[in-house]
Amino acid sequence: NDTPNLGGGEINLPLQRDHRHPPFMRVSTPESESEALRAVLDLNHAGYKKLMAKNPKPSTTHFRILSHESWFGHEVTRVELTPITGRTH
C-alpha cells in the first residue's frame, strides 16, 4: 500500500439504538439514554419497548486518515473506518 501514513487510531464508544431514527444506532451518552428511556415509557407496543429498551453495547472502530482535501471550498478529511466489535456501525 503506497498511501502515506497520515494518522489514525481507535474509537471506543458504546452504541445504542437511535429511537428517533430506527433502525440506526448512535453513540450512547447519559442524555441519549435518558431520552430513550422516556421514549420507551411512551410506547404502547410491547415489542417496540423490548427493542428500544436494550442497554448500550460496547463498540470499537479503527480509523485511518487517507487524505486532507478540499470539497466545494471546505477543508475535509477522508477517513477509512473499520468496525471491529459492536453492533451495526
A tleap script that builds the chain and sets N, CA, C and O, in Angstrom:
source leaprc.protein.ff14SB
mol = sequence {
  NASN ASP THR PRO ASN LEU GLY GLY GLY GLU
  ILE ASN LEU PRO LEU GLN ARG ASP HIE ARG
  HIE PRO PRO PHE MET ARG VAL SER THR PRO
  GLU SER GLU SER GLU ALA LEU ARG ALA VAL
  LEU ASP LEU ASN HIE ALA GLY TYR LYS LYS
  LEU MET ALA LYS ASN PRO LYS PRO SER THR
  THR HIE PHE ARG ILE LEU SER HIE GLU SER
  TRP PHE GLY HIE GLU VAL THR ARG VAL GLU
  LEU THR PRO ILE THR GLY ARG THR CHIE
}
set mol.1.N position { 0.850 -1.183 0.000 }
set mol.1.CA position { 0.000 0.000 0.000 }
set mol.1.C position { 0.888 1.236 0.000 }
set mol.1.O position { 1.716 1.390 0.898 }
set mol.2.N position { 0.738 2.128 -0.991 }
set mol.2.CA position { 1.589 3.304 -1.088 }
set mol.2.C position { 0.935 4.558 -0.518 }
set mol.2.O position { 1.417 5.663 -0.766 }
set mol.3.N position { -0.158 4.413 0.245 }
set mol.3.CA position { -0.802 5.556 0.882 }
set mol.3.C position { 0.056 6.022 2.052 }
set mol.3.O position { 0.412 5.214 2.909 }
set mol.4.N position { 0.401 7.329 2.105 }
set mol.4.CA position { 1.211 7.799 3.228 }
set mol.4.C position { 0.454 7.657 4.545 }
set mol.4.O position { -0.774 7.729 4.581 }
set mol.5.N position { 1.208 7.456 5.626 }
set mol.5.CA position { 0.588 7.325 6.944 }
set mol.5.C position { 0.300 8.720 7.494 }
set mol.5.O position { 1.213 9.416 7.939 }
set mol.6.N position { -0.955 9.124 7.463 }
set mol.6.CA position { -1.372 10.432 7.951 }
set mol.6.C position { -1.954 10.356 9.348 }
set mol.6.O position { -2.374 11.375 9.897 }
set mol.7.N position { -1.985 9.187 9.923 }
set mol.7.CA position { -2.512 9.036 11.277 }
set mol.7.C position { -3.735 8.146 11.305 }
set mol.7.O position { -4.236 7.695 10.274 }
set mol.8.N position { -4.183 7.915 12.485 }
set mol.8.CA position { -5.348 7.066 12.689 }
set mol.8.C position { -5.477 6.752 14.158 }
set mol.8.O position { -4.829 7.376 14.998 }
set mol.9.N position { -6.308 5.791 14.463 }
set mol.9.CA position { -6.497 5.436 15.861 }
set mol.9.C position { -7.665 4.507 16.049 }
set mol.9.O position { -8.091 3.799 15.137 }
set mol.10.N position { -8.166 4.534 17.261 }
set mol.10.CA position { -9.244 3.632 17.658 }
set mol.10.C position { -10.304 4.436 18.391 }
set mol.10.O position { -9.986 5.283 19.226 }
set mol.11.N position { -11.552 4.169 18.079 }
set mol.11.CA position { -12.691 4.807 18.752 }
set mol.11.C position { -13.375 3.735 19.584 }
set mol.11.O position { -13.766 2.693 19.058 }
set mol.12.N position { -13.522 3.983 20.871 }
set mol.12.CA position { -14.201 3.052 21.781 }
set mol.12.C position { -15.346 3.797 22.446 }
set mol.12.O position { -15.151 4.460 23.464 }
set mol.13.N position { -16.535 3.690 21.875 }
set mol.13.CA position { -17.721 4.354 22.420 }
set mol.13.C position { -18.898 3.380 22.361 }
set mol.13.O position { -19.059 2.665 21.373 }
set mol.14.N position { -19.718 3.349 23.410 }
set mol.14.CA position { -20.877 2.454 23.381 }
set mol.14.C position { -21.931 2.934 22.381 }
set mol.14.O position { -22.117 4.134 22.176 }
set mol.15.N position { -22.614 1.967 21.765 }
set mol.15.CA position { -23.685 2.274 20.811 }
set mol.15.C position { -25.023 1.845 21.383 }
set mol.15.O position { -25.116 0.846 22.096 }
set mol.16.N position { -26.057 2.611 21.062 }
set mol.16.CA position { -27.427 2.268 21.440 }
set mol.16.C position { -28.322 2.487 20.229 }
set mol.16.O position { -27.947 3.185 19.286 }
set mol.17.N position { -29.496 1.891 20.260 }
set mol.17.CA position { -30.455 2.085 19.181 }
set mol.17.C position { -30.902 3.543 19.183 }
set mol.17.O position { -31.176 4.112 20.239 }
set mol.18.N position { -30.974 4.139 18.006 }
set mol.18.CA position { -31.433 5.525 17.881 }
set mol.18.C position { -32.954 5.510 17.793 }
set mol.18.O position { -33.520 5.193 16.747 }
set mol.19.N position { -33.606 5.854 18.892 }
set mol.19.CA position { -35.073 5.767 18.929 }
set mol.19.C position { -35.731 6.789 18.008 }
set mol.19.O position { -36.897 6.628 17.646 }
set mol.20.N position { -35.013 7.824 17.629 }
set mol.20.CA position { -35.576 8.809 16.702 }
set mol.20.C position { -35.503 8.344 15.247 }
set mol.20.O position { -36.328 8.722 14.416 }
set mol.21.N position { -34.502 7.520 14.960 }
set mol.21.CA position { -34.268 7.094 13.579 }
set mol.21.C position { -33.988 5.595 13.503 }
set mol.21.O position { -32.902 5.192 13.086 }
set mol.22.N position { -34.948 4.768 13.901 }
set mol.22.CA position { -34.732 3.326 13.789 }
set mol.22.C position { -34.646 2.945 12.313 }
set mol.22.O position { -35.316 3.571 11.492 }
set mol.23.N position { -33.872 1.976 11.956 }
set mol.23.CA position { -33.157 1.009 12.788 }
set mol.23.C position { -31.715 1.417 13.075 }
set mol.23.O position { -30.902 0.569 13.443 }
set mol.24.N position { -31.382 2.694 12.916 }
set mol.24.CA position { -29.997 3.133 13.071 }
set mol.24.C position { -29.550 3.113 14.527 }
set mol.24.O position { -30.358 3.071 15.455 }
set mol.25.N position { -28.222 3.146 14.688 }
set mol.25.CA position { -27.601 3.176 16.011 }
set mol.25.C position { -26.972 4.549 16.202 }
set mol.25.O position { -26.773 5.291 15.239 }
set mol.26.N position { -26.659 4.883 17.458 }
set mol.26.CA position { -25.988 6.140 17.764 }
set mol.26.C position { -25.063 5.933 18.942 }
set mol.26.O position { -25.192 4.954 19.676 }
set mol.27.N position { -24.130 6.853 19.126 }
set mol.27.CA position { -23.252 6.805 20.289 }
set mol.27.C position { -24.098 7.083 21.522 }
set mol.27.O position { -24.916 8.003 21.532 }
set mol.28.N position { -23.898 6.292 22.547 }
set mol.28.CA position { -24.661 6.426 23.780 }
set mol.28.C position { -24.022 7.478 24.689 }
set mol.28.O position { -22.817 7.457 24.937 }
set mol.29.N position { -24.853 8.396 25.177 }
set mol.29.CA position { -24.443 9.386 26.170 }
set mol.29.C position { -25.457 9.333 27.304 }
set mol.29.O position { -26.541 8.781 27.116 }
set mol.30.N position { -25.149 9.883 28.469 }
set mol.30.CA position { -26.165 9.912 29.530 }
set mol.30.C position { -27.457 10.595 29.074 }
set mol.30.O position { -28.553 10.158 29.426 }
set mol.31.N position { -27.325 11.663 28.292 }
set mol.31.CA position { -28.517 12.376 27.811 }
set mol.31.C position { -29.340 11.512 26.852 }
set mol.31.O position { -30.567 11.475 26.938 }
set mol.32.N position { -28.647 10.813 25.933 }
set mol.32.CA position { -29.391 9.989 24.964 }
set mol.32.C position { -30.053 8.798 25.653 }
set mol.32.O position { -31.138 8.377 25.251 }
set mol.33.N position { -29.408 8.251 26.691 }
set mol.33.CA position { -30.022 7.141 27.423 }
set mol.33.C position { -31.275 7.602 28.158 }
set mol.33.O position { -32.276 6.886 28.170 }
set mol.34.N position { -31.239 8.788 28.774 }
set mol.34.CA position { -32.420 9.328 29.461 }
set mol.34.C position { -33.549 9.591 28.479 }
set mol.34.O position { -34.711 9.294 28.757 }
set mol.35.N position { -33.194 10.155 27.320 }
set mol.35.CA position { -34.193 10.439 26.290 }
set mol.35.C position { -34.824 9.148 25.780 }
set mol.35.O position { -36.036 9.088 25.571 }
set mol.36.N position { -34.014 8.122 25.580 }
set mol.36.CA position { -34.532 6.836 25.107 }
set mol.36.C position { -35.452 6.210 26.151 }
set mol.36.O position { -36.484 5.638 25.801 }
set mol.37.N position { -35.089 6.313 27.424 }
set mol.37.CA position { -35.936 5.766 28.487 }
set mol.37.C position { -37.300 6.444 28.494 }
set mol.37.O position { -38.324 5.779 28.643 }
set mol.38.N position { -37.318 7.765 28.333 }
set mol.38.CA position { -38.601 8.487 28.273 }
set mol.38.C position { -39.413 8.030 27.067 }
set mol.38.O position { -40.630 7.873 27.165 }
set mol.39.N position { -38.757 7.817 25.939 }
set mol.39.CA position { -39.461 7.368 24.728 }
set mol.39.C position { -40.051 5.983 24.934 }
set mol.39.O position { -41.167 5.714 24.491 }
set mol.40.N position { -39.304 5.090 25.609 }
set mol.40.CA position { -39.787 3.728 25.860 }
set mol.40.C position { -41.035 3.769 26.736 }
set mol.40.O position { -41.973 3.005 26.508 }
set mol.41.N position { -41.058 4.643 27.726 }
set mol.41.CA position { -42.217 4.736 28.614 }
set mol.41.C position { -43.470 5.159 27.860 }
set mol.41.O position { -44.581 4.807 28.257 }
set mol.42.N position { -43.302 5.913 26.776 }
set mol.42.CA position { -44.442 6.390 25.984 }
set mol.42.C position { -44.921 5.375 24.954 }
set mol.42.O position { -45.976 5.571 24.350 }
set mol.43.N position { -44.175 4.298 24.739 }
set mol.43.CA position { -44.565 3.304 23.735 }
set mol.43.C position { -45.684 2.410 24.255 }
set mol.43.O position { -45.716 2.062 25.435 }
set mol.44.N position { -46.587 2.047 23.375 }
set mol.44.CA position { -47.693 1.171 23.743 }
set mol.44.C position { -47.471 -0.270 23.318 }
set mol.44.O position { -48.074 -1.176 23.892 }
set mol.45.N position { -46.625 -0.503 22.332 }
set mol.45.CA position { -46.417 -1.836 21.770 }
set mol.45.C position { -45.258 -2.517 22.496 }
set mol.45.O position { -44.145 -1.991 22.508 }
set mol.46.N position { -45.505 -3.676 23.098 }
set mol.46.CA position { -44.503 -4.373 23.909 }
set mol.46.C position { -43.254 -4.735 23.110 }
set mol.46.O position { -42.145 -4.680 23.643 }
set mol.47.N position { -43.419 -5.105 21.838 }
set mol.47.CA position { -42.267 -5.470 21.007 }
set mol.47.C position { -41.321 -4.308 20.802 }
set mol.47.O position { -40.103 -4.474 20.857 }
set mol.48.N position { -41.883 -3.119 20.564 }
set mol.48.CA position { -41.039 -1.934 20.413 }
set mol.48.C position { -40.358 -1.585 21.720 }
set mol.48.O position { -39.193 -1.188 21.725 }
set mol.49.N position { -41.074 -1.729 22.837 }
set mol.49.CA position { -40.482 -1.433 24.145 }
set mol.49.C position { -39.262 -2.310 24.381 }
set mol.49.O position { -38.223 -1.824 24.826 }
set mol.50.N position { -39.385 -3.598 24.086 }
set mol.50.CA position { -38.273 -4.526 24.295 }
set mol.50.C position { -37.081 -4.145 23.416 }
set mol.50.O position { -35.938 -4.160 23.874 }
set mol.51.N position { -37.347 -3.804 22.154 }
set mol.51.CA position { -36.299 -3.443 21.215 }
set mol.51.C position { -35.597 -2.152 21.634 }
set mol.51.O position { -34.369 -2.076 21.593 }
set mol.52.N position { -36.357 -1.148 22.032 }
set mol.52.CA position { -35.800 0.160 22.338 }
set mol.52.C position { -35.177 0.233 23.726 }
set mol.52.O position { -34.363 1.120 23.982 }
set mol.53.N position { -35.537 -0.673 24.623 }
set mol.53.CA position { -35.045 -0.613 25.997 }
set mol.53.C position { -33.703 -1.324 26.182 }
set mol.53.O position { -33.186 -1.370 27.298 }
set mol.54.N position { -33.141 -1.868 25.128 }
set mol.54.CA position { -31.872 -2.588 25.261 }
set mol.54.C position { -30.757 -1.637 25.716 }
set mol.54.O position { -30.716 -0.473 25.319 }
set mol.55.N position { -29.864 -2.156 26.551 }
set mol.55.CA position { -28.752 -1.363 27.050 }
set mol.55.C position { -27.729 -1.096 25.950 }
set mol.55.O position { -27.626 -1.871 24.999 }
set mol.56.N position { -26.973 -0.004 26.072 }
set mol.56.CA position { -25.910 0.269 25.094 }
set mol.56.C position { -24.894 -0.874 25.060 }
set mol.56.O position { -24.655 -1.541 26.067 }
set mol.57.N position { -24.306 -1.083 23.888 }
set mol.57.CA position { -23.314 -2.143 23.690 }
set mol.57.C position { -21.957 -1.512 23.421 }
set mol.57.O position { -21.872 -0.510 22.711 }
set mol.58.N position { -20.885 -2.089 23.985 }
set mol.58.CA position { -19.560 -1.557 23.673 }
set mol.58.C position { -19.240 -1.750 22.192 }
set mol.58.O position { -19.686 -2.718 21.576 }
set mol.59.N position { -18.472 -0.832 21.630 }
set mol.59.CA position { -18.054 -0.999 20.236 }
set mol.59.C position { -16.681 -0.367 20.041 }
set mol.59.O position { -16.320 0.609 20.698 }
set mol.60.N position { -15.938 -0.951 19.126 }
set mol.60.CA position { -14.604 -0.463 18.781 }
set mol.60.C position { -14.527 -0.319 17.269 }
set mol.60.O position { -14.937 -1.211 16.526 }
set mol.61.N position { -13.999 0.808 16.824 }
set mol.61.CA position { -13.800 1.062 15.402 }
set mol.61.C position { -12.391 1.597 15.197 }
set mol.61.O position { -11.973 2.526 15.887 }
set mol.62.N position { -11.664 1.022 14.262 }
set mol.62.CA position { -10.352 1.559 13.894 }
set mol.62.C position { -10.559 2.560 12.763 }
set mol.62.O position { -11.406 2.367 11.891 }
set mol.63.N position { -9.760 3.650 12.793 }
set mol.63.CA position { -9.836 4.607 11.696 }
set mol.63.C position { -8.440 4.951 11.212 }
set mol.63.O position { -7.463 4.903 11.960 }
set mol.64.N position { -8.380 5.303 9.924 }
set mol.64.CA position { -7.118 5.687 9.300 }
set mol.64.C position { -7.390 6.896 8.424 }
set mol.64.O position { -8.319 6.887 7.616 }
set mol.65.N position { -6.584 7.936 8.582 }
set mol.65.CA position { -6.725 9.134 7.758 }
set mol.65.C position { -6.127 8.841 6.391 }
set mol.65.O position { -4.958 8.470 6.281 }
set mol.66.N position { -6.935 9.009 5.352 }
set mol.66.CA position { -6.490 8.740 3.989 }
set mol.66.C position { -5.959 9.989 3.304 }
set mol.66.O position { -4.978 9.930 2.563 }
set mol.67.N position { -6.617 11.132 3.556 }
set mol.67.CA position { -6.172 12.366 2.901 }
set mol.67.C position { -6.862 13.565 3.538 }
set mol.67.O position { -7.890 13.448 4.205 }
set mol.68.N position { -6.256 14.714 3.305 }
set mol.68.CA position { -6.865 16.008 3.618 }
set mol.68.C position { -7.108 16.662 2.264 }
set mol.68.O position { -6.195 16.743 1.443 }
set mol.69.N position { -8.319 17.124 2.028 }
set mol.69.CA position { -8.653 17.667 0.723 }
set mol.69.C position { -9.651 18.800 0.839 }
set mol.69.O position { -10.120 19.126 1.930 }
set mol.70.N position { -9.963 19.385 -0.277 }
set mol.70.CA position { -10.968 20.442 -0.339 }
set mol.70.C position { -12.182 19.889 -1.074 }
set mol.70.O position { -12.047 19.222 -2.100 }
set mol.71.N position { -13.353 20.167 -0.550 }
set mol.71.CA position { -14.612 19.699 -1.147 }
set mol.71.C position { -15.575 20.874 -1.180 }
set mol.71.O position { -16.046 21.326 -0.136 }
set mol.72.N position { -15.866 21.367 -2.372 }
set mol.72.CA position { -16.731 22.533 -2.555 }
set mol.72.C position { -16.305 23.692 -1.659 }
set mol.72.O position { -17.141 24.357 -1.047 }
set mol.73.N position { -14.995 23.923 -1.591 }
set mol.73.CA position { -14.468 25.040 -0.822 }
set mol.73.C position { -14.316 24.788 0.665 }
set mol.73.O position { -13.930 25.699 1.397 }
set mol.74.N position { -14.606 23.582 1.139 }
set mol.74.CA position { -14.477 23.241 2.559 }
set mol.74.C position { -13.321 22.264 2.739 }
set mol.74.O position { -13.179 21.312 1.971 }
set mol.75.N position { -12.502 22.501 3.748 }
set mol.75.CA position { -11.427 21.569 4.066 }
set mol.75.C position { -12.040 20.345 4.748 }
set mol.75.O position { -12.764 20.486 5.734 }
set mol.76.N position { -11.758 19.155 4.234 }
set mol.76.CA position { -12.305 17.910 4.768 }
set mol.76.C position { -11.190 16.882 4.925 }
set mol.76.O position { -10.123 17.007 4.325 }
set mol.77.N position { -11.451 15.880 5.731 }
set mol.77.CA position { -10.521 14.774 5.916 }
set mol.77.C position { -11.222 13.490 5.502 }
set mol.77.O position { -12.302 13.173 6.000 }
set mol.78.N position { -10.600 12.753 4.587 }
set mol.78.CA position { -11.151 11.462 4.154 }
set mol.78.C position { -10.580 10.389 5.077 }
set mol.78.O position { -9.365 10.293 5.250 }
set mol.79.N position { -11.469 9.576 5.672 }
set mol.79.CA position { -11.027 8.540 6.602 }
set mol.79.C position { -11.556 7.174 6.172 }
set mol.79.O position { -12.581 7.070 5.498 }
set mol.80.N position { -10.842 6.144 6.571 }
set mol.80.CA position { -11.283 4.764 6.393 }
set mol.80.C position { -11.684 4.258 7.772 }
set mol.80.O position { -10.897 4.339 8.715 }
set mol.81.N position { -12.904 3.735 7.897 }
set mol.81.CA position { -13.416 3.205 9.156 }
set mol.81.C position { -13.540 1.698 9.055 }
set mol.81.O position { -14.074 1.178 8.075 }
set mol.82.N position { -13.043 0.990 10.072 }
set mol.82.CA position { -13.133 -0.456 10.097 }
set mol.82.C position { -13.776 -0.883 11.412 }
set mol.82.O position { -13.127 -0.816 12.456 }
set mol.83.N position { -15.046 -1.323 11.390 }
set mol.83.CA position { -15.678 -1.785 12.629 }
set mol.83.C position { -15.001 -3.067 13.116 }
set mol.83.O position { -14.766 -3.991 12.337 }
set mol.84.N position { -14.694 -3.111 14.397 }
set mol.84.CA position { -14.028 -4.267 14.995 }
set mol.84.C position { -15.027 -5.059 15.846 }
set mol.84.O position { -15.190 -6.264 15.658 }
set mol.85.N position { -15.680 -4.384 16.765 }
set mol.85.CA position { -16.681 -5.024 17.612 }
set mol.85.C position { -17.903 -4.127 17.707 }
set mol.85.O position { -17.873 -2.979 17.264 }
set mol.86.N position { -18.954 -4.639 18.271 }
set mol.86.CA position { -20.133 -3.819 18.492 }
set mol.86.C position { -21.250 -4.174 17.547 }
set mol.86.O position { -21.216 -5.187 16.848 }
set mol.87.N position { -22.220 -3.326 17.548 }
set mol.87.CA position { -23.403 -3.531 16.736 }
set mol.87.C position { -23.154 -3.013 15.328 }
set mol.87.O position { -22.011 -2.921 14.882 }
set mol.88.N position { -24.229 -2.677 14.638 }
set mol.88.CA position { -24.099 -2.125 13.295 }
set mol.88.C position { -23.407 -0.775 13.394 }
set mol.88.O position { -23.764 0.046 14.239 }
set mol.89.N position { -22.438 -0.542 12.552 }
set mol.89.CA position { -21.717 0.725 12.560 }
set mol.89.C position { -22.170 1.552 11.370 }
set mol.89.O position { -21.690 2.668 11.176 }
savepdb mol mol.pdb
quit
